């Protein structure tokens, strides 16, 4: 019986050097150079971001989050949020955290309403009194 399809020619690859093969064996795909965020840090960041979403909704006073915010951020948010309660309920759908340095946590997530979804990003720095949110933005 004859073959209907022609045989596929395999490409010949150049042999790899020993150095290349060794570096491939040592490469760890799970090593990103970024530290893991602990459960306590994740819990703290999520509570602060949920609290900020509630502030943006008008359900919570910004003063309740004062101890978790840096002084410049607190004054900036107090100017931005004065009398700006919305009729739509916002909720935090997703939260992703990373720790580029031991004293820094970067958080991003999705804030959803009944109509649209927006991104929220925040940065936390560790000081003597604990983790403080130093910047937050809803995009």
C-alpha positions as CSV (number, residue, x, y, z in Angstrom):
1,X,0.0,0.0,0.0
2,X,1.4,3.4,-1.0
3,X,1.5,6.3,1.4
4,X,-0.8,9.1,0.5
5,X,1.1,11.8,2.5
6,X,4.8,12.5,2.0
7,X,7.1,11.9,4.9
8,X,8.0,15.0,6.9
9,X,11.6,15.7,6.9
10,X,13.0,16.3,10.4
11,X,15.3,19.3,10.9
12,X,18.8,18.7,12.1
13,X,19.7,21.0,15.0
14,X,23.3,22.0,15.7
15,X,24.7,20.2,18.8
16,X,24.6,22.3,21.9
17,X,27.7,23.2,23.8
18,X,28.3,21.7,27.3
19,X,27.9,25.2,28.9
20,X,24.5,25.7,27.3
21,X,23.3,22.3,28.4
22,X,24.6,22.9,32.0
23,X,22.8,26.3,32.2
24,X,19.6,24.8,31.0
25,X,19.8,22.1,33.7
26,X,20.4,24.7,36.4
27,X,17.6,27.0,35.3
28,X,14.7,27.1,37.7
29,X,11.4,28.3,36.0
30,X,9.9,29.1,39.4
31,X,12.7,31.3,40.6
32,X,11.6,34.9,39.8
33,X,13.9,36.7,42.3
34,X,10.7,38.1,44.0
35,X,10.0,37.2,47.6
36,X,6.8,35.5,48.5
37,X,4.1,37.4,50.4
38,X,3.1,35.9,53.7
39,X,-0.5,35.2,54.7
40,X,-0.4,38.0,57.2
41,X,0.8,40.5,54.7
42,X,-1.8,39.4,52.2
43,X,-4.5,39.7,54.8
44,X,-3.4,43.2,55.8
45,X,-3.2,44.4,52.2
46,X,-6.6,43.0,51.3
47,X,-8.2,44.6,54.4
48,X,-6.7,48.0,53.5
49,X,-7.8,47.8,49.8
50,X,-11.3,46.7,50.8
51,X,-11.5,49.6,53.2
52,X,-10.4,52.0,50.5
53,X,-13.0,50.7,48.1
54,X,-15.6,51.3,50.9
55,X,-14.3,54.8,51.3
56,X,-14.7,55.4,47.6
57,X,-18.3,54.1,47.9
58,X,-19.0,56.4,50.8
59,X,-19.7,53.4,53.2
60,X,-16.7,54.0,55.4
61,X,-15.0,57.1,56.8
62,X,-11.4,57.7,55.6
63,X,-10.5,58.4,59.3
64,X,-10.9,54.7,60.0
65,X,-8.0,53.9,57.8
66,X,-5.7,56.6,59.0
67,X,-3.4,54.3,60.9
68,X,-2.8,52.2,57.7
69,X,-2.1,55.1,55.3
70,X,0.9,57.3,55.0
71,X,0.4,61.0,55.9
72,X,0.7,62.4,52.3
73,X,-1.6,59.7,51.0
74,X,-4.2,60.4,53.8
75,X,-4.2,64.1,53.0
76,X,-4.5,63.5,49.3
77,X,-7.4,61.0,49.7
78,X,-9.2,63.3,52.1
79,X,-9.2,66.0,49.3
80,X,-10.1,63.5,46.6
81,X,-12.9,61.7,48.5
82,X,-14.6,64.6,50.2
83,X,-18.3,64.4,49.3
84,X,-17.7,62.0,46.3
85,X,-19.8,59.1,47.4
86,X,-21.1,57.1,44.4
87,X,-24.5,55.4,44.0
88,X,-23.0,52.2,42.6
89,X,-21.6,49.6,44.9
90,X,-17.9,48.8,44.2
91,X,-16.4,45.5,45.3
92,X,-12.9,44.1,45.1
93,X,-13.0,41.0,42.8
94,X,-9.3,40.0,42.5
95,X,-6.1,40.8,44.3
96,X,-2.6,40.1,43.3
97,X,0.5,40.8,45.4
98,X,4.2,40.8,44.9
99,X,7.2,41.8,46.9
100,X,9.9,43.3,44.8
101,X,11.9,44.1,47.9
102,X,11.6,42.8,51.5
103,X,10.2,46.2,52.7
104,X,7.8,46.8,49.8
105,X,4.5,45.1,48.7
106,X,2.9,46.0,45.4
107,X,-0.8,45.1,45.1
108,X,-3.1,45.2,42.1
109,X,-6.7,44.1,41.7
110,X,-10.0,44.5,40.0
111,X,-12.8,46.7,41.4
112,X,-16.2,45.9,39.8
113,X,-19.5,47.6,39.7
114,X,-22.7,46.4,38.0
115,X,-21.6,48.1,34.8
116,X,-17.8,48.1,34.5
117,X,-14.5,46.8,36.0
118,X,-11.6,49.0,36.9
119,X,-8.1,48.3,38.1
120,X,-6.8,49.3,41.5
121,X,-3.1,49.5,42.3
122,X,-1.4,50.2,45.6
123,X,2.0,50.2,47.2
124,X,2.8,49.4,50.8
125,X,6.1,50.1,52.6
126,X,7.1,48.6,55.9
127,X,8.0,51.0,58.7
128,X,8.6,50.5,62.4
129,X,4.9,50.7,63.1
130,X,4.0,48.2,60.4
131,X,2.8,48.2,56.8
132,X,1.6,51.6,55.4
133,X,-0.1,52.2,52.1
134,X,1.9,55.0,50.4
135,X,0.1,55.2,47.1
136,X,-3.2,54.0,45.6
137,X,-4.8,54.6,42.3
138,X,-8.0,53.4,40.6
139,X,-7.5,53.3,36.9
